[in-house]
Amino acid sequence: MRMGDGNRTPEQIAFEINTIREQSGKMLLINAVEIGRRLTEAKELVPHGEWLKWLTESVSYSRSTASRLMKVFREYGPKLMSDDGEENPNVASMHHLNYTQGLILFGIPAEDREQFIEEQGVETMSQRGLRLTIKERDPAKTSAGPMESIPVERITVRPKTGSVERPVEKSHGDSMKYDAQYAMHRDNMLKSYEELLKTLAALNRIDPVRKEANRKEALKIASNMTETLKIYPPQIKTNLKY
């Protein structure tokens, strides 16, 4: 499986990880694999001795959480993703599992895992039910340990510079309408960004020069968008002196 094109930076990888996390409050296994892949890539790039600092400041992960996500990539990546980075349709039973289910399934040997998922209908099972089923399958094994301590809160995005509380507003029709429109545009933007990354990765395999030109253009567009959003709508300037 490809780990990068040599031009990537830890900052770019951190942005991709945070984008994937923002797409859903409930992390799917396939998203955990993608994050684990990028964490594995980043660990190769981050200078020696700065890994924990990078995790904390860039993606808000502890060392143990990052280790679990990289293990998810090692365990499920070869199954879920093909060599060109596309989803593998031959393991449909795994595509709708969530991150915590994937961790619990470490209690099943890798060679038996796919058959177990299909036979037990793991996708619809609760975490407790899945743990009990695995324990009944082999009483000598339990799902205690790392997979017991993965609350959803630990994989949500946290702002680096303190929490920002939204002002309390009276609920009315216009507010709800525009808030819904914002959510729609936000989700479309995140989805489009993910597709853009896939397109650049595909283009890189056949025309790296063109890929690099497109990447620079996309980076310029994204940078301009970021600058615009720092204060929006813009503050009104007048000649009045106070």
C-alpha positions as CSV (number, residue, x, y, z in Angstrom):
1,M,0.0,0.0,0.0
2,R,1.3,3.4,-0.9
3,M,2.4,5.6,1.9
4,G,3.1,8.9,0.1
5,D,4.8,10.6,-2.8
6,G,7.8,12.1,-1.1
7,N,6.5,15.7,-1.2
8,R,4.1,15.4,1.7
9,T,4.6,17.1,5.1
10,P,3.5,16.4,8.7
11,E,1.3,19.6,8.5
12,Q,-0.5,18.3,5.4
13,I,-1.0,14.9,7.0
14,A,-2.4,16.5,10.2
15,F,-4.9,18.5,8.1
16,E,-6.1,15.3,6.3
17,I,-6.5,13.5,9.6
18,N,-8.5,16.3,11.2
19,T,-10.7,16.5,8.0
20,I,-11.5,12.8,8.1
21,R,-12.4,13.0,11.8
22,E,-14.7,16.0,11.2
23,Q,-16.8,14.0,8.7
24,S,-18.6,11.9,11.3
25,G,-19.0,11.9,15.0
26,K,-19.0,8.1,14.8
27,M,-15.8,6.9,13.3
28,L,-16.1,4.1,10.8
29,L,-13.5,1.4,10.6
30,I,-12.5,2.5,7.1
31,N,-11.9,6.0,8.4
32,A,-9.8,4.7,11.3
33,V,-7.7,2.7,8.7
34,E,-7.2,5.9,6.7
35,I,-6.1,7.8,9.8
36,G,-3.9,5.0,10.9
37,R,-2.2,5.0,7.5
38,R,-1.5,8.7,7.7
39,L,-0.2,8.4,11.3
40,T,2.2,5.7,10.1
41,E,3.3,7.9,7.3
42,A,3.7,10.9,9.6
43,K,5.8,9.0,12.1
44,E,8.3,8.4,9.4
45,L,8.5,12.2,8.7
46,V,8.4,13.7,12.2
47,P,11.9,14.3,13.6
48,H,13.1,11.8,16.3
49,G,11.9,12.7,19.7
50,E,9.0,15.0,18.6
51,W,6.4,12.3,17.9
52,L,4.4,12.9,21.1
53,K,4.5,16.7,20.7
54,W,3.3,16.4,17.1
55,L,0.4,14.1,18.1
56,T,-0.7,16.4,20.9
57,E,-0.4,19.7,19.0
58,S,-1.4,18.7,15.5
59,V,-4.1,16.0,15.9
60,S,-5.0,15.9,19.6
61,Y,-4.1,12.2,20.0
62,S,-2.4,10.5,22.9
63,R,0.4,8.1,22.1
64,S,-1.8,5.1,23.0
65,T,-4.7,6.2,20.8
66,A,-2.3,6.8,17.9
67,S,-0.8,3.3,18.5
68,R,-4.2,1.7,18.3
69,L,-5.1,3.5,15.1
70,M,-1.8,2.4,13.5
71,K,-2.6,-1.1,14.6
72,V,-6.0,-0.8,13.0
73,F,-4.2,0.2,9.8
74,R,-1.9,-2.8,10.0
75,E,-4.6,-5.3,10.8
76,Y,-7.4,-4.1,8.5
77,G,-5.6,-1.9,5.9
78,P,-4.5,-4.8,3.6
79,K,-8.1,-6.2,3.6
80,L,-10.1,-2.9,3.3
81,M,-7.8,-1.1,0.9
82,S,-6.2,-2.2,-2.4
83,D,-2.6,-1.3,-3.3
84,D,-3.8,1.8,-5.2
85,G,-5.6,3.2,-2.1
86,E,-9.2,2.4,-3.3
87,E,-11.7,0.6,-1.1
88,N,-11.8,-3.2,-1.6
89,P,-15.3,-4.2,-2.6
90,N,-14.6,-7.9,-1.8
91,V,-14.9,-7.3,2.0
92,A,-18.2,-5.5,2.1
93,S,-18.9,-7.0,5.5
94,M,-16.2,-4.8,7.0
95,H,-17.0,-1.5,5.4
96,H,-19.8,-0.6,7.7
97,L,-18.1,-1.5,11.0
98,N,-17.2,1.2,13.3
99,Y,-13.8,1.9,15.0
100,T,-14.7,0.4,18.4
101,Q,-16.1,-2.8,16.7
102,G,-12.8,-3.1,14.9
103,L,-10.8,-2.9,18.1
104,I,-13.0,-5.5,19.8
105,L,-12.5,-7.8,16.8
106,F,-8.8,-8.0,17.6
107,G,-10.0,-10.8,19.9
108,I,-10.6,-12.9,16.8
109,P,-7.6,-14.3,14.9
110,A,-7.0,-12.3,11.7
111,E,-7.5,-15.4,9.5
112,D,-10.9,-16.0,11.0
113,R,-12.1,-12.4,11.4
114,E,-13.9,-12.0,8.0
115,Q,-15.9,-15.2,8.3
116,F,-16.8,-14.3,11.9
117,I,-18.1,-10.9,10.9
118,E,-20.3,-12.4,8.2
119,E,-21.6,-15.3,10.2
120,Q,-22.4,-13.2,13.3
121,G,-23.7,-10.1,11.6
122,V,-21.3,-8.0,13.6
123,E,-22.4,-4.7,11.9
124,T,-25.7,-4.7,13.9
125,M,-24.3,-5.9,17.2
126,S,-23.8,-3.7,20.2
127,Q,-20.3,-3.4,21.7
128,R,-21.4,-5.4,24.7
129,G,-23.0,-8.1,22.6
130,L,-19.9,-8.4,20.4
131,R,-17.6,-8.8,23.5
132,L,-19.9,-11.5,24.9
133,T,-20.0,-13.3,21.6
134,I,-16.2,-13.3,21.3
135,K,-15.8,-14.4,25.0
136,E,-18.3,-17.3,24.5
137,R,-16.4,-18.3,21.4
138,D,-13.2,-18.7,23.3
139,P,-13.6,-18.2,27.1
140,A,-9.8,-18.0,27.5
141,K,-9.9,-14.7,25.6
142,T,-11.4,-11.5,26.7
143,S,-11.7,-8.1,25.1
144,A,-10.3,-6.3,28.1
145,G,-7.4,-3.9,27.6
146,P,-7.1,-1.2,25.0
147,M,-10.3,-2.0,23.2
148,E,-12.3,-1.3,26.5
149,S,-11.1,2.3,26.7
150,I,-12.0,4.0,23.4
151,P,-14.8,6.5,24.1
152,V,-16.0,8.4,21.1
153,E,-14.9,11.6,22.7
154,R,-11.3,10.7,22.3
155,I,-11.5,10.8,18.5
156,T,-13.3,14.1,18.2
157,V,-11.6,17.3,17.0
158,R,-10.7,19.7,19.7
159,P,-9.6,23.3,19.0
160,K,-6.0,24.1,19.8
161,T,-6.6,27.5,21.3
162,G,-9.3,26.8,23.9
163,S,-13.0,26.3,23.5
164,V,-15.0,28.8,21.6
165,E,-18.6,29.1,22.8
166,R,-21.2,30.1,20.2
167,P,-23.4,33.0,21.3
168,V,-26.8,32.1,22.5
169,E,-29.4,33.1,19.9
170,K,-33.1,33.1,19.9
171,S,-34.4,30.3,17.8
172,H,-36.3,31.5,14.8
173,G,-37.0,30.4,11.2
174,D,-34.3,32.3,9.4
175,S,-31.6,31.2,11.9
176,M,-32.6,27.5,11.5
177,K,-32.7,27.9,7.7
178,Y,-29.2,29.3,7.4
179,D,-27.8,27.0,10.0
180,A,-29.1,24.0,8.0
181,Q,-27.7,25.5,4.8
182,Y,-24.3,25.9,6.5
183,A,-24.3,22.3,7.6
184,M,-25.1,21.2,4.0
185,H,-22.3,23.3,2.5
186,R,-19.9,22.2,5.2
187,D,-20.6,18.5,4.5
188,N,-20.3,19.1,0.7
189,M,-17.0,20.9,1.2
190,L,-15.6,18.0,3.3
191,K,-16.7,15.4,0.8
192,S,-15.3,17.4,-2.1
193,Y,-12.0,17.8,-0.3
194,E,-11.8,14.0,0.2
195,E,-12.5,13.4,-3.4
196,L,-9.9,16.0,-4.4
197,L,-7.2,14.2,-2.4
198,K,-8.2,10.9,-4.1
199,T,-8.0,12.5,-7.5
200,L,-4.6,14.0,-6.8
201,A,-3.3,10.6,-5.6
202,A,-4.6,8.9,-8.8
203,L,-3.1,11.6,-11.0
204,N,0.2,11.3,-9.2
205,R,0.5,7.7,-10.4
206,I,0.2,8.6,-14.1
207,D,1.4,12.3,-14.3
208,P,3.3,13.5,-11.2
209,V,4.2,16.8,-12.9
210,R,0.5,17.7,-13.6
211,K,-0.4,16.5,-10.1
212,E,2.0,18.9,-8.6
213,A,0.7,21.8,-10.6
214,N,-2.9,21.0,-9.5
215,R,-1.8,20.5,-5.9
216,K,-0.2,23.9,-5.8
217,E,-3.3,25.5,-7.3
218,A,-5.6,23.7,-4.8
219,L,-3.3,24.8,-2.0
220,K,-3.5,28.4,-3.1
221,I,-7.3,28.3,-3.3
222,A,-7.5,26.7,0.2
223,S,-5.1,29.3,1.6
224,N,-7.2,32.1,0.2
225,M,-10.3,30.5,1.7
226,T,-8.7,30.2,5.0
227,E,-7.6,33.9,5.0
228,T,-11.2,35.0,4.1
229,L,-12.7,32.9,6.9
230,K,-10.5,34.4,9.6
231,I,-13.0,37.2,9.9
232,Y,-16.2,36.9,8.0
233,P,-18.2,38.9,7.2
234,P,-15.4,41.5,7.1
235,Q,-15.4,44.2,9.7
236,I,-16.8,47.5,8.4
237,K,-14.1,50.2,8.4
238,T,-15.1,53.9,8.7
239,N,-13.3,57.2,9.0
240,L,-14.9,57.8,12.4
241,K,-12.6,58.4,15.3
242,Y,-13.4,57.5,18.9
